[in-house]
Amino acid sequence: MPSSSCWEKWPQDIEWALRKGKLWLLQSRPITTIPPRWTRDESAERFPNVVTPLTWELVDRGFHESLNHSFALMGLPRFDGKWFACFDYYVYGNQNAVELYARRSPVSLTALGDLTKHLPALLQRFAWVRTLPAEWHAALPAYLEAIERFATERIDEYDERQAWDYVQRVNALGTKYFLPNIAISIGHALLHRGLRAIVALSVGEPEAENVTAALVACDTMTAQVNRELAELNTSNDDAFAQFLRRHGHRETDFDAYHPTWGEAPQVVLDLKQTGFPVRDAAQLEKNRASAEAQLTAKVPPDLRDFVAQLITLAREYTALDDLEHYHTTRLAPLLRRGVRQLGVRLVQHGVIADPLDAFFATAESLRNPSGETIKKAKADYLAARRRTPSWVVGEDDAPPPADSVAWTGIPGSPGSATGPAYIVSGVNDFAGFPKGAVLVARTTNPAWTPLFYSAVAVVTETGGPLSHGAVTAREARIPAVMAVRDVLRSVKNGDILRVDGSTGRVFRET
């Protein structure tokens, strides 16, 4: 059982009685099951596009197990409902659960003296943040060895039952590997938010974003892959093949239905053609040292050791959050391989026409697969892909005003820039991205990073200060505004946009 401290300040279900004028408390327990309100607020960045039924069914359990593992580490009560659910092939988040769990701040800082007062309790409460990285790294080799075994397992002769068993074994490995990964993302957010609050109180709000960004800048796996890509001679077949062997598991979409770099090498060639620069490591270190000196001069002496440790941890989690995602994507080619083999057998039985159509089945329907059911699911999926999902399940979004010229979002990267809008919906739009354009998208992921070095600014419909788009824009030193609702319905290619990443505002120039 968790200690009683985990229930502090938690909403409670209370049973009470009044007897002879005296009030009696009969029972009190934390509220962990609440009616859901399904919105895209929490899900649109992580799951921007339609998801096939089988992929969602495979990842659903692992995600929720990881979520409760994270809550247990944080001393929070177990959540017994669904955090995410799929409606009409789009993933929605339970916003009531988000408000209950994710919006809780460990301490409110209005002065650095508040931190001194709360420091002992904070260090005890968040002791898990210190130990988690070492535990994750210790478990990684066994995961990578299992990935290699699955990749070399000869499945070409597997029948339907054996192919499905392979898929389930791969998924079980993924569930085990992913167990601490949400805690890593939560730890990253907590550290970044705490560090930024200290920076704002120390050097002032106008400089807080730039100083914090410099403090946490580090050499991520995405940056390493981009360096290799920038230096890659794609006309050398051997070098290109080796690059794909190392990084071919990088995703083009969250859904394993879609090919990764290894199966879609043209995506890599399109990214290579953007001509992005390699980050200057010496300049990165110089900026970081300058930011540390600026902050240290403002922090009280009795807090300097703590702040130095906080900076180190925030930087470590910035790299780790990126690294765990990089290794998570190793599962996608294996799941795709297993489902394809299952689909090959279904094609042979005349159930489906394309092996990958097996993604439109469910575990239950695979017991007695119906070609008509799978065909209808695929047709519904394709129809859903062509429309913009409503933001709230059961509510129709009001159309944006036709004459809108300004939008407000969340500041992601400071600065201001103007350029023509170019909407990127996926990898098929990479090759056409013009240098000097404003990158407009629902969200971005690490595979999109080279585009940022051709863009003058970034605007996304989802995300926040720690989203991929915001972090990468700060690295590329271009302004970014995140969470601009309806931007994809309001803007068209060629519109001249002025992006103010300091205020979180986007303007259409007339």
C-alpha positions in Angstrom: 0.0 0.0 0.0 1.2 3.5 -0.7 2.0 5.7 2.3 -0.7 8.0 3.5 1.2 11.0 2.1 0.1 10.1 -1.4 -3.5 11.0 -0.6 -2.6 14.5 0.5 -4.7 17.2 -1.2 -6.4 14.5 -3.3 -10.2 14.8 -4.0 -12.0 12.4 -1.8 -15.3 10.4 -1.8 -16.6 11.0 1.7 -19.4 9.1 3.6 -20.7 10.9 6.7 -23.6 10.7 9.1 -25.3 13.1 11.5 -26.4 11.6 14.8 -27.8 13.6 17.7 -26.3 16.8 16.3 -22.8 15.4 15.9 -21.1 14.9 12.5 -19.4 11.5 12.0 -16.9 10.7 9.2 -17.6 7.1 8.2 -15.2 6.7 5.2 -12.9 8.7 2.9 -11.1 7.4 -0.1 -9.5 9.1 -3.1 -11.5 9.6 -6.3 -9.9 7.6 -9.1 -12.9 6.7 -11.2 -14.7 9.6 -12.7 -16.9 10.1 -15.8 -14.8 10.6 -18.9 -14.9 13.7 -21.1 -13.1 12.7 -24.3 -11.2 15.5 -26.0 -8.2 15.8 -28.3 -6.4 18.1 -25.8 -4.2 15.4 -24.4 -4.0 13.0 -27.4 -3.6 15.1 -30.6 0.1 15.6 -30.3 0.9 12.0 -29.4 -1.7 10.4 -31.8 -2.2 13.0 -34.5 -3.6 10.7 -37.2 -6.0 7.9 -37.6 -5.0 4.6 -36.0 -5.8 1.1 -37.3 -7.9 -1.2 -34.9 -5.2 -3.8 -34.4 -2.4 -1.3 -33.6 -4.5 0.4 -31.1 -5.6 -2.8 -29.4 -1.9 -3.9 -29.2 -0.7 -0.7 -27.6 -3.6 0.1 -25.4 -2.8 -2.3 -22.5 0.9 -1.4 -22.4 0.2 2.3 -22.3 -2.2 2.0 -19.3 0.1 -0.4 -17.5 2.9 2.2 -17.9 0.6 5.0 -16.7 -0.2 3.3 -13.4 3.4 2.3 -13.0 4.3 6.0 -13.2 1.6 7.0 -10.7 2.9 4.4 -8.3 6.4 5.8 -8.5 4.9 9.3 -7.9 2.9 8.1 -4.9 -0.4 8.8 -6.6 -3.4 6.5 -6.5 -4.0 4.0 -9.3 -6.3 5.1 -12.1 -8.9 2.5 -12.8 -10.4 3.9 -16.0 -9.2 4.7 -19.5 -6.8 7.6 -20.1 -7.0 7.2 -23.9 -9.6 5.6 -26.1 -10.3 5.3 -29.8 -13.4 6.8 -31.4 -13.9 6.7 -35.2 -10.2 5.7 -35.6 -8.9 8.8 -33.7 -7.5 8.6 -30.2 -9.0 10.9 -27.6 -7.9 11.6 -24.0 -10.0 11.5 -20.9 -9.7 15.2 -20.0 -11.4 14.8 -16.6 -8.6 12.3 -15.7 -6.0 14.7 -17.0 -7.3 17.5 -14.9 -7.4 15.2 -11.8 -3.8 13.8 -12.2 -1.6 15.7 -14.6 -2.4 19.3 -13.7 -1.2 19.0 -10.0 1.8 21.0 -9.1 4.1 19.7 -6.4 4.7 23.3 -5.1 3.9 26.8 -6.1 6.9 29.0 -6.3 6.5 32.8 -5.9 9.9 33.4 -4.5 13.1 31.4 -4.2 12.6 31.3 -0.4 9.6 29.1 -1.0 12.0 26.5 -2.6 14.3 26.5 0.5 11.3 25.8 2.7 9.9 23.0 0.6 13.2 21.5 -0.5 13.5 18.5 2.0 10.0 17.3 1.2 10.5 17.7 -2.6 13.7 15.7 -2.5 12.0 12.9 -0.6 8.9 12.9 -2.8 10.8 12.9 -6.1 13.6 10.5 -5.2 12.5 8.2 -8.0 13.5 10.9 -10.5 17.2 10.4 -9.5 17.1 6.5 -9.8 15.0 6.0 -12.8 17.6 6.8 -15.6 20.1 4.2 -14.2 17.3 1.6 -13.9 16.2 2.2 -17.5 19.7 2.0 -18.9 20.4 -1.2 -16.9 17.3 -2.9 -18.5 18.0 -1.7 -22.1 20.6 -4.4 -23.2 18.1 -7.3 -22.5 15.5 -5.4 -24.5 17.8 -4.9 -27.5 18.9 -8.5 -27.4 15.3 -9.6 -27.5 14.6 -7.2 -30.4 17.5 -8.8 -32.3 16.1 -12.3 -31.7 12.7 -11.3 -33.0 14.2 -9.7 -36.0 16.1 -12.8 -37.0 13.3 -15.3 -36.1 12.2 -17.1 -39.3 8.5 -16.5 -39.6 7.9 -16.9 -43.3 6.4 -20.4 -42.8 4.3 -19.5 -39.8 0.6 -20.3 -40.0 -2.0 -17.9 -38.7 -1.8 -19.1 -35.1 2.0 -19.0 -35.1 2.1 -15.5 -36.7 -0.4 -14.2 -34.1 1.7 -15.7 -31.3 4.7 -13.9 -32.7 2.8 -10.6 -32.7 1.7 -11.2 -29.1 5.2 -12.0 -28.0 6.6 -8.9 -29.6 3.9 -6.9 -28.0 4.6 -8.4 -24.5 8.2 -7.3 -24.9 7.1 -3.8 -25.8 4.7 -3.7 -22.8 7.6 -4.6 -20.4 10.0 -2.2 -22.0 7.6 0.7 -22.0 6.7 0.3 -18.4 8.9 3.1 -17.1 8.7 5.3 -20.2 5.7 7.5 -19.2 7.4 8.1 -15.9 10.4 9.4 -17.9 8.2 11.8 -19.8 6.6 13.0 -16.6 10.0 13.4 -14.9 11.2 15.4 -17.9 8.2 17.7 -17.7 8.5 18.1 -13.9 12.2 18.9 -14.1 11.8 21.3 -17.0 8.9 23.1 -15.3 10.7 23.4 -12.0 13.9 24.6 -13.6 12.1 27.2 -15.7 10.3 28.5 -12.6 13.6 29.0 -10.9 15.1 30.7 -13.9 12.1 33.0 -14.2 12.4 34.0 -10.5 16.2 34.5 -10.8 16.8 36.2 -14.2 13.3 37.5 -15.0 10.5 36.3 -17.3 11.7 38.0 -20.5 14.9 35.9 -20.6 13.5 32.7 -18.9 12.7 30.8 -22.1 16.1 31.3 -23.8 18.1 30.7 -20.6 16.2 27.5 -19.8 16.5 26.2 -23.4 20.3 26.8 -23.2 20.6 25.0 -19.9 18.9 21.8 -21.0 20.4 21.7 -24.5 22.2 18.4 -25.0 23.3 15.9 -27.6 20.2 13.8 -28.2 19.9 10.6 -30.2 17.8 12.6 -32.8 20.7 15.0 -33.1 23.2 12.1 -33.6 21.0 10.6 -36.3 20.7 13.9 -38.0 24.5 14.3 -38.0 24.9 10.9 -39.6 22.2 11.8 -42.2 23.9 15.2 -43.0 27.2 13.5 -43.6 25.7 10.5 -45.4 26.7 9.9 -49.1 23.4 8.5 -50.3 25.0 7.6 -53.7 27.1 5.0 -51.8 24.8 2.0 -51.6 26.8 0.3 -48.9 26.8 3.4 -46.7 23.1 4.0 -47.2 22.3 0.4 -46.4 24.3 0.6 -43.2 22.5 3.8 -42.2 19.1 2.1 -42.7 20.3 -1.0 -40.7 21.1 1.3 -37.8 18.1 3.6 -38.0 15.6 2.0 -40.3 13.2 1.5 -37.4 12.5 5.3 -37.2 8.8 5.9 -37.7 7.0 7.8 -40.4 3.8 7.5 -38.3 2.9 6.1 -34.8 0.9 3.3 -36.4 2.8 0.1 -37.2 0.6 -0.1 -40.3 2.8 2.5 -41.9 6.4 1.7 -43.1 9.4 2.8 -41.2 12.5 4.3 -42.8 13.8 0.9 -43.6 10.8 0.2 -45.8 10.4 3.7 -47.1 14.0 4.9 -47.9 12.7 7.7 -50.1 11.7 9.5 -46.9 15.3 9.5 -45.9 16.4 10.8 -49.3 13.8 13.6 -49.1 15.0 14.6 -45.6 18.6 14.6 -46.9 17.7 17.0 -49.7 16.5 19.6 -47.2 20.2 20.4 -46.6 20.0 21.0 -42.9 23.1 22.1 -41.0 24.7 20.1 -38.2 24.6 21.7 -34.8 27.8 23.4 -33.6 28.7 21.4 -30.4 31.2 24.1 -29.3 28.6 26.9 -29.6 26.1 24.7 -27.7 28.5 24.3 -24.9 29.4 28.0 -24.9 25.7 28.9 -24.7 25.1 26.4 -21.9 28.1 27.7 -19.8 26.9 31.3 -20.3 23.4 30.4 -19.1 24.7 28.5 -16.1 26.9 31.4 -15.1 24.0 33.9 -15.5 21.7 31.7 -13.3 24.3 30.9 -10.7 25.0 34.6 -10.1 21.4 35.1 -9.3 20.6 32.0 -7.2 21.1 32.3 -3.3 24.3 30.4 -2.2 22.4 27.8 -0.2 20.5 26.7 -3.3 23.3 26.6 -5.8 24.2 22.9 -5.3 20.5 21.9 -5.7 20.1 24.1 -8.8 23.3 22.6 -10.3 21.9 19.1 -9.7 18.5 20.1 -11.2 20.2 21.4 -14.4 22.1 18.1 -14.7 19.0 16.0 -14.2 16.9 18.2 -16.6 19.6 17.8 -19.3 19.8 14.0 -18.6 16.0 13.6 -18.9 15.9 15.7 -22.1 18.3 13.2 -23.7 16.6 10.2 -22.1 13.1 11.2 -23.2 14.3 11.3 -26.8 16.3 8.1 -26.4 13.5 6.0 -25.0 11.3 7.0 -28.0 14.1 6.1 -30.4 14.2 2.6 -28.9 10.4 2.3 -28.6 10.1 2.6 -32.4 12.2 -0.6 -32.8 9.0 -2.5 -32.1 7.1 -1.1 -35.1 9.0 -3.1 -37.8 8.6 -6.3 -35.8 4.8 -5.8 -35.3 4.4 -4.9 -39.0 6.4 -8.1 -39.9 4.2 -10.3 -37.8 0.9 -8.8 -38.8 2.0 -9.0 -42.5 2.7 -12.7 -42.1 -0.7 -13.2 -40.5 -2.1 -11.3 -43.5 -0.3 -13.5 -46.0 -2.2 -16.5 -44.6 -5.5 -14.6 -44.7 -4.9 -13.8 -48.3 -4.2 -17.4 -49.0 -7.6 -18.3 -47.4 -9.3 -15.6 -49.6 -10.3 -13.5 -46.6 -8.4 -10.3 -47.6 -6.7 -9.0 -50.7 -3.7 -7.3 -49.2 -1.6 -8.8 -46.3 -1.5 -5.5 -44.5 -5.3 -5.3 -44.4 -4.9 -7.6 -41.3 -4.4 -4.3 -39.4 -8.1 -3.6 -39.8 -9.0 -6.7 -37.9 -9.2 -7.1 -34.1 -7.9 -9.9 -31.8 -11.5 -11.1 -31.3 -12.4 -11.0 -35.0 -9.2 -13.0 -35.9 -10.7 -16.0 -34.2 -13.2 -16.2 -37.1 -12.0 -13.5 -39.6 -14.6 -12.0 -41.9 -13.4 -10.4 -45.2 -16.4 -8.1 -45.3 -15.9 -6.8 -41.7 -12.2 -6.1 -42.4 -13.1 -4.4 -45.7 -15.6 -2.2 -44.1 -13.2 -1.2 -41.3 -10.6 -0.2 -43.9 -13.1 1.9 -45.8 -14.2 3.6 -42.6 -10.6 4.2 -41.6 -9.8 5.8 -45.0 -12.9 8.0 -44.7 -11.8 9.1 -41.2 -8.4 9.9 -42.5 -9.9 12.4 -45.0 -11.7 14.4 -42.3 -10.6 16.6 -39.4 -11.7 14.9 -36.2 -14.0 16.9 -33.8 -12.1 18.2 -30.8 -14.6 16.8 -28.3 -16.4 13.4 -28.8 -20.1 14.1 -29.4 -19.7 17.8 -30.2 -19.4 19.3 -33.6 -16.7 22.0 -33.9 -17.8 25.4 -35.0 -16.1 26.4 -38.3 -13.4 29.0 -37.8 -14.3 32.5 -38.9 -13.5 33.0 -42.6 -11.9 36.3 -41.9 -9.6 35.2 -39.1 -6.3 37.0 -39.3 -4.8 36.1 -35.8 -4.6 33.1 -33.6 -3.4 32.5 -30.1 -1.5 29.4 -29.0 1.3 28.5 -26.5 4.8 30.0 -26.9 7.1 27.2 -27.9 10.3 29.0 -29.1 11.0 32.7 -28.8 11.5 35.2 -31.7 9.5 36.5 -34.6 9.6 35.5 -38.3 7.4 35.9 -41.4 7.0 33.6 -44.4 4.6 31.7 -46.6 2.6 28.9 -44.9 3.3 25.3 -46.0 1.1 22.6 -44.5 2.9 19.3 -43.8 0.5 16.4 -43.2 3.1 13.6 -43.4 6.2 12.3 -45.1 4.7 12.7 -48.6 5.0 16.5 -48.1 8.7 16.5 -47.2 10.1 16.8 -50.7 8.0 19.8 -51.6 8.8 21.9 -48.5 10.2 25.2 -49.7 13.1 26.8 -47.9 12.0 29.9 -46.0 8.4 28.7 -45.3 6.5 28.5 -42.1 6.0 24.8 -41.2 2.3 24.3 -40.3 1.3 20.9 -39.0 -0.9 19.0 -36.6 2.3 17.9 -34.8 5.8 16.8 -35.6 8.1 13.9 -34.6 11.9 13.3 -34.5 11.9 12.1 -38.1 10.8 15.6 -39.2 13.7 17.4 -37.6 15.6 18.3 -40.8 12.6 20.3 -42.0 13.1 22.8 -39.2 16.4 23.9 -40.7 14.6 24.9 -43.9 11.7 26.6 -42.1 11.6 30.2 -40.7 9.0 29.3 -38.1 6.8 26.5 -36.9 3.1 26.5 -36.0 1.4 23.3 -34.7 -2.2 22.5 -33.8 -1.1 20.6 -30.7 1.7 20.4 -28.2 3.4 22.6 -25.6 6.8 23.8 -24.5 8.2 20.3 -24.2 6.7 18.9 -27.5 9.0 17.8 -30.2 8.1 20.9 -32.3 9.0 23.3 -29.5 12.2 21.7 -28.5 13.5 21.3 -32.0 12.5 24.9 -32.9 14.5 26.2 -30.0 17.5 24.1 -31.1 17.1 25.4 -34.7 16.7 29.0 -33.2 13.4 29.7 -35.1 10.2 30.9 -33.5 7.4 28.4 -32.8 3.8 28.6 -31.5 2.1 25.4 -30.4 -1.5 24.4 -29.7 -3.1 26.7 -32.2 -6.6 25.3 -32.5 -8.1 25.1 -36.1 -4.9 26.3 -37.7 -5.1 23.5 -40.3 -8.6 24.6 -41.2 -7.9 28.3 -41.2 -4.6 28.5 -43.1 -3.8 27.4 -46.7 -0.5 27.0 -48.5 1.0 30.4 -49.5 -0.7 32.5 -46.8 1.8 34.9 -45.4 2.1 34.3 -41.7 3.9 36.2 -39.0 4.8 34.0 -36.1 5.6 35.5 -32.7 7.0 32.7 -30.6 7.5 34.9 -27.5 3.8 35.8 -27.1 2.3 32.7 -28.7 0.5 34.6 -31.5 0.2 33.9 -35.2 -0.9 36.6 -37.7 -2.0 36.4 -41.3 -0.4 39.3 -43.2 -2.9 41.0 -45.5 
